[in-house]
């Protein structure tokens, strides 16, 4: 991970002088709070963009086994029909991360671990313009709403008598965020009797901004810009389950982060390769028509890992 960000996430236990005496002359060192607010929104940029590659990230602290960053996203999209090519999409995301502020009384410094919880939702409305029978151009209008809430946990003992506005946000504070933007997509669906190929090329640009904040030092903004290529191949395994062929699935996805999230976690791109199975349930009266499980390997500059993805078609 990049030194400038990962050091800010390292958790170190507080110890030393009695809290009450030491907190009387407490000052928060490091980046100004507005820069911290911008950083919060930059991390939220990963969550508001519908993106398979970064839909689930868990990064551990360098100095502990706890998760410094945890992100997860649930979303989907569909075109209503060929006769009504209205495209709708939505995604909900949650993230939790532990930045660390450094507090000092002039002679001694300590680290103040906090926890920030982010909840966001993104919607999209688009329209399919067919280029060929298999290829469509899809512009999408996107909008997002989110909130960031923080707590002090252990650090509360050291700052509960301090009124310095620099800790106004981390001391039980909250930021509300909205985002407006859009996407353009090329969607190719190549369907044959023995196999199916789906390829999507997408560019998304959503601008995030805080609202309802009176203190100018707590106002933040960020841009969520991502270019993504996604490809999926499905074909029968030769086995039959629930009166339908059991398919195997091959996936590939690559995302390039171009906005405020670029390099904030030590990487500006992520790729995934996946292998899985798809169960066709359409022969029976159930709510879903297909269920898919894919094991993915995620890799990029300075990062790698594995994930298990679940999906359903209705």
Secondary structure, DSSP 8 states (H G I E B T S, - for coil): --HHHHHHH------SS-HHHHHTT-EEESS-HHHHHHHHHHHHHHHHS--STTSEEEEE-TTSSSEEEEEEEEEEEEE--SSS-EEEEEEEEEEEE--EEEEE-SS-EEEEE-EEEEEEEEEEEEEEEESSSSEEEEEEEEEEEEEEEEE-GGGHHHHTT---GGGTTTTT-EEEEEEEEEEEEEEEEEE-SSEEEEEEEEEEEEEEEEES---GGG--EEEEEEEEEEEEEEEEEEEEETTEEEEEEEEEEEEEE-STTTTTTS-SEEEEEEEEEEEE-TTS--S-SEEEEEEEEEEETTEEEEEEEEEEE-
